[in-house]
Amino acid sequence: MKTYLPKVNVNERKWHVVDANGAVLGRLAVQVANILRGKNKPVFTPHLDAGDFVVVINADKVVLTGKKENEKLFMSYSGWKGGESYRSVAQVRARTPERLILHAVKGMIPKNRLGDRLLTKLKVYKGANHPHAAQQPAALAAAD
């Protein structure tokens, strides 16, 4: 008996828009990651890209619970000795609030070539405006 492989039709990919205003970061990231992977579709297969496009707006208004706003740190490393630098959530939010959502979603998708391809379907904007109106994205309720 042969293994059934679903046919993923690239032309039928949908666009979803999610408003992050007041949404909790982790819950929003889970919802976005599931749509990017295609887990909400009956043709989901772990090694295939069957997901849809997601546009996240109002990234600067996303909420973190507990003391994470002050105590959570993002580390980056330059590759040189002593090249570690740490930024708090408040610093990241002030400079590039889109990275908060990108970082959270990136941690929830596979760490391989498939995951890199899935991340290209995620579009994050700090304001309420986005340039994807021509794709007619369907509004998606953010998880509370």
N, C-alpha and C positions, 0 to 999 in steps of 0.2 A: 504494500500500500504506500502510495506516495504522499509526501507531506504537502498539505494545501498551503499555497502562498497567495494571499489576496493581491489583487491588482490595485495599486495606488494610483488614482487618477489625479495628476498634478493640476489639471485644469479646473477641478472642482474644489480647490482649496478656498475656504471662506476667510473673511477678515472679521476680527472681533475687536471692539474697543472697550477698554476697562478704565473706569474712573477711580483713581487711587485716593481721592479726597476722603480722608478719615478712615481709610482701610488699614488694617493691621498688616505689617510688612510680610510676615511669614505666611499668613493665610492667603494673602494675595499672590505670593510667589508660588505656592502650591497649585493654586487654580490656574495660573498662567503656564506653569511647567506642564501640567496635565494636558492643556489644550495644544501646546507646542509639540508634545510627543504624540498626540492623537489618541490619548487614553479614553476620550469621551466618544470614540467611534467604534462601531462593531468590527472594523477591519484592522484594529490595533495589532501590530506585530512588533516585538521589542527591537528588532534589528532594522526596521524600515521607517522612513520618514513619512508618516501619514498625517501629520499635524497641520494645523491651520496657522495663519498669521495673527499676531496679537499686537495691538497698539495700546500702550498704557499712557494715560494723560494724567496731569496733576501729580507728577512724581514727587514734587517738593512738599506735598501735603500728606504723605504717608505717615502712619503712626507706628511707634515702637512701644511695646508694653514694658512695664517694670522700670528698672534703672538703666536699660540699654542705651538710652539717648546720651547718657553721660559716661557710662562705664565701658561700653563695647568699643573695641579698637579694631581698625583695619590696618594690616601690616603690608608694606611693600618692600621689596628688596632690590637694590640696584645691581647686585652682582659683585660689588666690591666689598672688601673687609669693612665692617662697621657700617654698611650701607643700608641698614634697616631703618625704616621710618614708619611711625605710627600716626594714625589720624583717628579722631573720635567721630562718632556719627554726626555730631553737630558741625564739625569741620567739613565733612564730606557733603552734608546737606547744603552748607553755605556755598560750596564751590561747584559741585556737580551732583545734584540730587538724583540724576538718572542712574548713577552708579550704585546706589543703594538697592534698587530693584534688580539691576543687571547682576549684581554680585549674589543676591539671594536666589535668583532663578538659575544662575549658572551652577550653583551648588546642588541643584535638584535635578539636573539632567545628566546623561552619561558623559563620562570624561574620556571621549574618543572623537573620531572624525564625525560620527553621527551627531554628537553633542555640539560640535562646532557648527555644523550645518543647521541644527535646530535654532541656535542662537541668532542666526541671520534673519530669522522670521519674527524676532522680537523687536519692536520699535517703541522706545520710551521717550517721552517728552515731559519737561518740567511744567509747562503751562497747559492750558485747556485747548490750545490750537495744535492741529497736526496736519501734515500735507497729504494725508491718505483719504481724503473725502471722495476721490474718484473711484476708489475701490468699494464704496458703500459698506463700511464696516457695521456690523450689527452690535448694538449695545449689549454688554454683558454685565450683570450685577456682580459687584465685588463681594467676596465673602466677608462677613463681619467678624 
